[in-house]
Amino acid sequence: MFHSIGALVSGPKTSWATLIVWVAMAIILSVSLPAAGDQKQNNAVNLHKDSPSLQAARVMEKYFPGESGLPALVVWHRPDGLNEQDFRLMAEISQQLKEKPLKGQKSLLSLHQFPPLALKQMVSEDDSTLVQPIIFDESMEPEQLKKSLHALQDRIKKASGTDPFTTAMDAPDKLSLRISGPAGIAVDATDLFLNADFVLLIATVLLVLVVLLLIYRSPLLAIIPLIGVGFAYAVTSPLLGWMAKKGWIVVDSQSLAIMTVLLFGAGTDYCLFFITRFRQELMRDSNRFHALRRTFREASGAIAMSGFTVMLALLALLVAKYGAYERFAVPFSLSILIMMLASLTLVPALLAIIGRVAFFPFIPRTPEEEQRRAVEKGKDYKPKKARRTLSAAVGQLVVTKPRRVVIACTITLGLLAAFASQITFTYDLLSSFPKDMPSREGFERIAESYSPGELAPVSVIVKNGPDLSKLWRNTLR
């Protein structure tokens, strides 16, 4: 089968036909189907409906109805203690929000209606911090939420005559504000990854290009794998966008960003294997089409089996219970499949069209061709001595002493795997964000000024009914 496919895509005329098919397929799919980036849904639910915390939330909503939504926590902080001027500013902003709500605002704590004594009781024990919650519609998109929070900042800046959002939180005798909570964290995280896809793409392309140039020392040959990756992405993206539009899958920024890196990793890996074998065959056969067919026969099986193995392994993510991981399954596996097909069809077609020139300036030739070139230039022909490379030495060792290699690898990998027991897990997601991110600064200030659980207590829900074994617990309110 592989021999037939190789002959089909690497012939003098069929190679051009293969290239035209890929170009047409990429153009048609890109024009007729939506791009995956246009169908991103970054606020998809990560937990299944039968998760204990979601079951508890439904019970709370049914028996204890109240205002629910996405809270933004406005953290008011003055290291030397909040003063009367700060309280007046809080009341003014609270009244503005009551009279002219922000877009998507559902409810807020009306500080302007609190007596001075009651307001001061809400301050932390060290008198430095007060948290003002504002509830937004939980269905708001991050971009809409960002506009509302920016509008809130503008109101506070105008009312205070300063910019407390840029004031350092440890600045003595100065008021500083930060917006934290789920709403603030969502907006900051969106800004943090706003251009992540583009930056990641550019960084990956440059890194892969530099590595390929160092390996091949041939500019044209280094670009061929990138062309294969580009076409694979051009086909994968609209297919994912179409499936997302149909509601069959959900794609988000995280899965698309990782998918891009995965395409480059798999694409360059498969191309390296194929091109290296092609170079060896070109040093044995003067006909590039014959050399390409033998290359395909020898290398295609390993590439195909590698691609199918990775694809099936990634499809196993479909059974993951956590939504963010489950959403990886289809984009990752589909991208690997298409990249494998591109490596077995488009890349050989490009090599057939370009030929030996792709290896310029270090063009591989047969001994007869080298001798003929030497005669034409009036030079004496000296056969090249076979070089003993590291890969050849490793291969020889594996073939001649397989048992020793297996034992040595097992011991080495076993020792390294033993360190896995030292892994520590954390649920502090904010610790992975930059320390100067506003929502993280605000959250850390809340943690330092208030006792644990005071602002976000854990609710244990017990439902009395025919089945007393149903226990809903651990829902964060």
HELIX and SHEET records of a PDB file:
HELIX    1   1 PHE A    2  VAL A    9  1                                   8    
HELIX    2   2 THR A   14  SER A   32  1                                  19    
HELIX    3   3 ALA A   36  GLN A   39  5                                   4    
HELIX    4   4 PRO A   52  TYR A   63  1                                  12    
HELIX    5   5 GLU A   84  GLU A   99  1                                  16    
HELIX    6   6 LEU A  111  GLN A  113  5                                   3    
HELIX    7   7 PRO A  116  GLN A  121  1                                   6    
HELIX    8   8 PRO A  142  SER A  160  1                                  19    
HELIX    9   9 GLY A  181  LEU A  192  1                                  12    
HELIX   10  10 ALA A  196  TYR A  216  1                                  21    
HELIX   11  11 PRO A  219  LYS A  246  1                                  28    
HELIX   12  12 SER A  253  LEU A  282  1                                  30    
HELIX   13  13 ARG A  288  LEU A  315  1                                  28    
HELIX   14  14 ALA A  316  VAL A  319  5                                   4    
HELIX   15  15 GLY A  323  GLU A  326  1                                   4    
HELIX   16  16 ALA A  329  ILE A  354  1                                  26    
HELIX   17  17 GLY A  355  PHE A  359  5                                   5    
HELIX   18  18 PRO A  367  GLU A  376  1                                  10    
HELIX   19  19 LEU A  390  THR A  400  1                                  11    
HELIX   20  20 PRO A  402  ALA A  418  1                                  17    
HELIX   21  21 PHE A  419  GLN A  422  5                                   4    
HELIX   22  22 LEU A  429  SER A  432  5                                   4    
HELIX   23  23 PRO A  438  SER A  449  1                                  12    
SHEET    1   A 4 GLN A 105  LEU A 108  0                                        
SHEET    2   A 4 THR A 129  PHE A 136 -1                                        
SHEET    3   A 4 LEU A  70  HIS A  77 -1                                        
SHEET    4   A 4 SER A 176  SER A 180 -1                                        
SHEET    1   B 2 VAL A 458  VAL A 462  0                                        
SHEET    2   B 2 LEU A 471  LEU A 476 -1                                        
END                                                                             
